[in-house]
């Protein structure tokens, strides 16, 4: 029989059990809800990372301690052409170029040992072609035991193509640098060699790797110039002095000091900051020696010419005085001032007089030549009558023309009334040209002297029907002491100074002279000078 107390206890116990079951049910419900939420979050996280891992362009991978792939993301297909399923469970060396396997294993050993060692190697793609990848990895350690490797693989095939292209361009540029016969040199702000071509290495007797990073000034400059060279370069890099695009400097090569000509430009970075200097250097030692020899030779030549001119001047002046006396007294004897002379004596006196005059003309020409070369001939520009000077020249040259029965014709432009020039020199020019034409024109020939205007120039032409001049002889015409026919048996007399003086006097008037000629048909000497000279030299 159940007592009241037992009944009460049982009722209480039932209430407690019911309460506990309800709380337990609620707790289980709460835990289930939390678990479901956590699982949902975990799925979201997994989906988040899975989505990103699967969409990566780079390959994430894991291999176990035996080298078999345990995980790889889908990017592997973009690089190798293999699907994930074809790679999982395969040995990683299966996909590596055989020649790169030894080096890759060495790098993996360093990675397992704790050294962070990125490495690059070639892979064999599914279609058999070769590509390049760059890999970084870390060891997986569990309970102190190595269990595998996690890593990241990047496709660098495009980068390698660019690298190969750059290498090709660099090799091509290096060939260009190597083939040139000058030093090509690049030095940094401290004066250290960053680039030097084969020519530079050859001259200094070093290999390229022996010169790179060496101080250029320590290697190239003689000791007495070294410190100054370094200081000047430091000032250049600090902007205290300007770069010289070209300069000459001594260079020490194999214990011999040579002279080099340098062309220089600044090297700059992307921000336009100076990073050094690029130079090309050419050995001009022999050229400088040749120049010095030429200077010395010119000095000797000038002394010789100066001595010759002084000699000619002195001799000419010494000869002119007795010649004037010879000519003067010959005239007196010819005119019977010292008694009666017969016809035979007069013939001899005429020969003496004509020979004296020829010699005097030569001496006067030599004096003029000497004065021209010494720069002592002065030009005196004045206005004078054109018809008057033509009449003077005609009177001087007509007797010579008549002896050879040459028709001498003067044609003056009626618009030319006056000439602005040095009167005496113009007379000398005309006299020498006409005398030259008479000399080389056969008997019964024609000579025409034309004076006209050509814009702002006075144009004078002396045209003859003489023997003419060969084309290859033209250059000899205006050279002193030179004649076309230089043989001892030549027909035509003269010292070869007349045309040279003509050319000098024309050029003193800021003009020029030209010649047109044809063998056996005659010559035409034409010179032009300004009608009204704007500028003229006081002396040559």
C-alpha positions, 0 to 999 in steps of 0.5 A: 500500500502506497503511503501519502508520503511516497505518493507525494515523492513520486509526484515530485519526482515526476515533475522534476523529470518532466522539467529536466527532459524539457530543459534537456530537449531545449538544450539539445535544440539550441546546440543543434541550431548552433551546430547547423549555423556553424556548419552553414558558416563552414560551408560558406567559408569552404565555398568562399575559399574553394571558389577563389582557389578554383578561380586562381590563375596560379597553381596551389599544390600539395605533395606528400613526403613521397612526392605525389600530388595530394592537392592541386587547384584547377589552374593547373589546366591553364598551365599544363593542359592536364585536368586536376584528376589527371595530376592528383596521385602522380609523382611531381617529377613526371611533369618536370623537364628531365634536365631540371630534375636534379636542380629542383631536388636540390632546391626542395632539400633546402626548402625541407631544411628550412631555407626559403628557396624559390626556384624556376624550372621547365615543365612538360605540358600535356601536348609535349611542349615546354614551358617555364614556371616559378615555384615557392613552397614550404614544408609541412610538419606534423608532430615533428615529422615531415609529411609533405610540401605546400606550394604556389606555382606561377606560369612565367612562360610569357615572362621568359619570352620577354626575357629571351627577347631582351637577351636577344636585343642585349646580345645584338647591342653587345655585338654592335658595341663589340664591333666598333673600333672605339671604347664604349663605357658606362660609369655610375655616380661613384665612377664605377664601371657598369659597362665596357665593350670588347674594345675597352677590354682589349685595350686595357688587357682585362676580361669584362668581369674583371673591369665591371665595378672597378673604379674607372679613374683608378684604372685609366688615369695616370697617377698625376691626373687621378685625384683631379679626375675623381674630384671633377667627376664628383663635382659633375655628379653634384651639378657643380660643373657642366658635362663636356660633350667632347674633350681630350684626355690622357689615358694610361694603357699598359704603362703607356700614356695615350691621348683619347677623344671622349664623347659624353652624355648623362645617364638618367633614371625614369625620374630624370635623375642623373645616374652616371655617364655614357662615353665613347672614347677614340684613341687619337694619339697618332692623329695628335702626333701627326697634327704636331708634325704638321704644325712643325712642318708648317712652321718650317715651311713658313720660315722657308717662304718668309726667307724666300720672300725676303730674298726675292724682295731684297734681290728685286729692289737691288736689281731694279736700280741698276736696270733703270740706269741701263734702260735710261742710258740706253735711251740716251745713247739711242737718242744721240744725247752722247754723240751720234750712233749708227743704225747698227748700234741703235739695233743693239741699243734697242735690244738692250732696252727691250731686254731691260724692260722685260727684266724690269717688268719681271722684277716689278712683278716679283716685288708685287708678289712679295708684297702680296704674300707679306700682306703689304699691298693696300687697296685704295678704292676711289671713283674714276672715269671708265672711258679714261682708263680704257683709253690709257690701256688702249694706248699701252697695249695697241703698239704690241697688238699692231706688231702682230697685226692683231685687231684689238677692240674695246667695247664699253657699256655706254651706261658705265661712266665711272668705276669704284675701284683701285685705279692702278690695280684695275689697270694692272689687271687689264694690262696683264690680261690683254698682254697675255691675250696678245702673247698667245694669239697668232698674227692677224688674230682678234682680241675683244675687251668688253666692259658691262654691268651684270646686276650690281657687278662690273663685268670685264671680259678679255676674249681672244682667238689664240691657241687656247688651253687644255682643261687639265692645264686650267689649274696651273693658270693662276699659280706663281712661276708656272706656265702651261708650256714649261719646257726649255724650248717653249715659244712664249716668254714670261715668268708666270706671274701675270695671271697670279697677280690678276687673280689676287687683285680681283679677289682684293676687290671682293670679286672673282675670275673665270676662264673659258677656253678651247684648244685652237679656238681661243680663251675668254678671261672674265672677272667681276667686281662690285660696282660699288663695293660695300666692304673692302680690305685695306690690305691683303 
